[in-house]
């Protein structure tokens, strides 16, 4: 046997004789100790350890809100039913705009308050079968005066007892609601596109033509704000000009007609946009 092998054999034999245990057990024990020393984590400074109160857990992070949260009262303007505490965002012939409401069971009775424990703020109204767009029974905002209606943020025409096409529906009921009688009996105009608004004003042909021409001028000369279409401009021009009782605001009509006439007179010239401003005013009111 070579000298080196003899030396190793003597060492291993000495270890086995000294311990009385097999050599393989000692080797495995030694290897385990080396692995523990190599893999143990380095000590962490005391001031770098976060306490439980410092740690941010999943429970501390507010989850993302799915969709919108209802917060609007009956009578307030809306774009989607999920905004309304009552669960309805209506567009029908009760008003020429979308407004929040809630379902109800009996016409002429108070509706459940929008907020638990709050005073009654709406009345259940029930309309005849010729009501064009369902539902024909829903909650309308209560009011004492038109100012109460204006506070909702919606452009209500008036505050009065419930009427349908000029007829009082609840003669013994003194309560008043925010209402837009001018829209009653007409197919509602979508406030986003305003298509079909002209049929609401068939008897005001001259005023309608003036508003159409005025808004054509505003559109062509880039006075309309972004997102405002010429049809919606003309529709709102007419709602400003003709009130719920059919009265025409002559001052507004003459002002609108001035822009229209001068726009037509200078059409095709370099003055088509500037001349109406020179003659009628430098800041046209955009409906």
Secondary structure, 3 states (H helix, E strand, C coil): CCHHHHHHHHHHHHHHHHHCCCHHHHHHHHHHHHHHHHHCCCCCCHHHCCCCCCCCCHHHCCCCCCCCCCCECCCCECCCHHHECCEEEECCCCCCCCEEEECCCCCCCECCCCCCCCCCCEEEEECCCCCCCCCCEEEEEEECCHHHHHCCCCCCCEEECCEECCEECCCCCCCEEEECHHHCCCCCCCCCCCCCHHHHHCCCHHHHHHHHHHHHHHHHCCCCCCCCCHHHHHHHHHHHHECCCCCECHHHHHHHHHHHHHHHHCCCCCCCCHHHHHHHCCCCCCC
